[in-house]
Amino acid sequence: GGYPAKPRHLVQNKTGSVLLTSGGPALLAWPIVAGKGPMGQSAGVYRPRLGLVTAVAIHETRALVGWSDGGVDQVDLSSGKTGFLAGPRPRTELLDDPRNMRRSILSLAFHASGKRFAYVGEDGSFGHQWLQ
């Protein structure tokens, strides 16, 4: 058990009912139960690509996931649907140990409207775009 890398990003949705974490090979969405937090709960697991999750953001039921390869994906937490947004496209096999990659997404942020987002990567890459 546990995370293969240090969880550096923890974010909750506006209502405090979901906690997203980085540091693993998938986005984990932990349900928060009043008085107990995520303890004893099973997380939703979303893995649209191979690698490690390095950054997360949330707006309502939409999550942004930054990856160790420099990619950014979105996840609809209500339907489980995932989609590519930026950076390299997802691969079917890992070419490098994701803990040693130097293209990791460092930070993600939604605009208050939830209609656009911005990101910055360890290699100096950055971007912003509108969401569908």
C-alpha positions in Angstrom: 0.0 0.0 0.0 0.9 3.6 0.1 2.0 6.1 -2.5 5.1 5.6 -4.7 5.9 9.3 -4.5 5.2 12.0 -1.8 1.6 13.3 -2.1 2.3 17.0 -2.7 -1.2 18.1 -3.7 -4.4 17.7 -1.7 -7.5 19.5 -2.8 -11.1 19.3 -1.8 -14.2 20.2 -3.7 -16.3 23.2 -2.7 -18.6 21.2 -0.5 -15.8 19.3 1.2 -17.2 15.9 0.2 -14.3 14.8 -2.0 -10.5 14.9 -1.4 -8.1 14.5 -4.4 -4.5 13.4 -3.9 -1.4 13.3 -6.0 1.6 11.0 -5.6 0.2 7.7 -7.0 -0.1 6.1 -10.4 -3.8 7.2 -10.6 -5.9 10.1 -9.4 -7.5 9.1 -6.1 -10.8 10.8 -5.1 -11.5 10.1 -1.5 -15.1 10.5 -0.2 -15.2 12.6 3.0 -17.6 11.5 5.6 -18.6 14.0 8.4 -16.7 13.3 11.6 -14.5 10.6 9.9 -12.9 12.3 6.9 -11.6 9.7 4.4 -10.7 7.1 7.0 -12.2 3.7 6.2 -13.5 4.8 2.8 -12.6 3.4 -0.6 -11.2 6.0 -3.1 -12.4 6.4 -6.6 -9.5 5.5 -8.9 -9.0 7.3 -12.3 -6.1 6.3 -14.5 -6.3 7.8 -18.0 -2.5 7.4 -18.6 0.6 5.7 -17.2 2.9 7.6 -14.8 2.6 9.4 -11.5 0.0 12.0 -10.6 2.0 15.2 -9.7 -0.7 17.9 -9.4 -4.5 18.0 -9.0 -7.2 20.7 -9.1 -11.0 20.5 -8.8 -14.0 22.6 -9.8 -17.4 21.1 -8.9 -17.2 17.5 -10.4 -14.4 18.2 -12.9 -10.8 17.3 -11.9 -7.6 18.3 -13.6 -4.7 15.8 -13.3 -1.1 16.7 -14.0 1.3 13.9 -14.7 5.0 13.0 -14.4 5.4 13.0 -18.2 4.1 16.6 -18.5 0.6 15.7 -19.5 -2.7 17.2 -18.3 -5.9 15.3 -18.4 -9.4 15.9 -17.1 -11.7 13.6 -15.2 -15.5 14.0 -14.7 -15.9 12.6 -11.2 -19.6 12.0 -11.6 -19.3 9.9 -14.8 -15.7 8.7 -14.7 -15.1 10.0 -18.2 -11.6 11.1 -18.8 -10.0 13.2 -21.6 -6.6 14.5 -22.7 -6.0 18.3 -22.4 -2.4 19.2 -22.8 1.2 18.0 -23.1 2.2 14.6 -24.5 -0.6 12.2 -25.3 -1.1 9.2 -23.0 1.1 6.1 -23.8 0.4 2.5 -23.5 3.8 1.7 -21.9 6.2 3.6 -19.7 9.6 4.3 -21.3 11.2 5.7 -18.0 10.7 5.4 -14.3 8.0 8.1 -13.6 9.8 9.1 -10.4 12.8 10.2 -12.5 11.0 12.2 -15.1 11.8 15.9 -15.3 8.7 17.2 -17.1 6.3 16.8 -14.2 3.4 19.2 -13.9 4.0 21.3 -10.8 0.8 23.2 -10.5 -2.7 23.4 -12.0 -5.4 26.0 -11.4 -9.0 26.4 -12.6 -10.4 29.9 -13.4 -13.2 30.7 -10.9 -15.7 30.1 -13.7 -14.4 26.5 -14.2 -14.3 27.2 -18.0 -10.5 27.5 -18.3 -7.4 26.4 -16.6 -3.6 27.0 -16.4 -0.7 24.8 -15.7 3.1 25.0 -15.3 5.7 22.2 -15.6 9.0 21.4 -14.0 10.7 21.9 -17.4 9.4 25.5 -17.7 6.4 24.5 -19.9 3.2 26.3 -19.2 -0.1 26.9 -20.8 -3.7 27.9 -20.4 -6.8 26.9 -22.3 -10.5 26.9 -22.5 -12.4 23.7 -21.5 -15.3 22.3 -23.5 
